[in-house]
């Protein structure tokens, strides 16, 4: 009887553990869509290495729009009720000082070239959510009251690829806009949730997708064709990539003696300590590997959001 009881308890614990793993949901961050920000003139000009780009001004949107915080709170409540972890974008934006993000650039010691991050890149890197949810809504009048139309679009925070979409309309109502929008989302969220689950299952099985670029400073005497033993440096880096990516999945899409572009790089969701893995952590591991003998290469890791890292060889 005792052995049977121990067996049943063990099966129950195993079942609970398996269910917990299956039920785990990705972390989300909800932001107003680019279109919503543009329609309401919540934008700012961002200097991207000489080219002026119009980007959403999230700080102004959260500060000046009365409905936005309430709407995101309502939609966030729906998603957390479904088991998702939600990052508070509004509070993080306040602490970041996003308006000064365009001044954050890297300059090389030799050429003075700069690499800039957009405010959204910086926000994603700081918050490290798996998915960015962009929300758009609009209000029209009807005989029975207001009709709220909405679009939810989910993007992989690492690759910016669209992974799920939901659209819908509320029934004519006299409810406050946040409440009407919440009800409309609840009625149209089932398929959206399924799309997110399918995406996250693929991530757990095949790893996160990132982009890694390897470059060389002008001041460095060597390059990617420099030989170490019987192999060129680019071949050594490719072998390291095979050993450290999920199922050796990556694509060397472009390269010269001073440049190598690795795309569709699949990295584990978590490192050996259980911390979330991102492009910076992956590139840093490569940096430390190349710093050791016999290579003894000094290098610098530069980030663009969560999913893109640049490893520049030759100096810090």
Secondary structure, DSSP 8 states (H G I E B T S, - for coil): -HHHHHHHHHHHHHHHHHHHHHH---EEEEEE-HHHHHHTT-EEEEEETTEEEEEE-HHHHHHH-HHHHHHHHHHHHHHHHTT-EEE-HHHHHHHHTGGGGGG-EEE-TTT--EEE--HHHHHHHHH--SEEEEEEEEEEEETTEEEEEEEEEEEETTT--EEEEEEEE--SB-S-HHHHHHHHHHHT-HHHHHHHHHHHHHHHHH-EEEEEEEEE-TT-S--TT-EETTEEHHHHHHHHHHHHSGGG--EEEEEETTEEEEEEEEE-SB-TTS-B--HHHHHHHHHHHHHSTTT---EEEEEETTTEEEEEES--
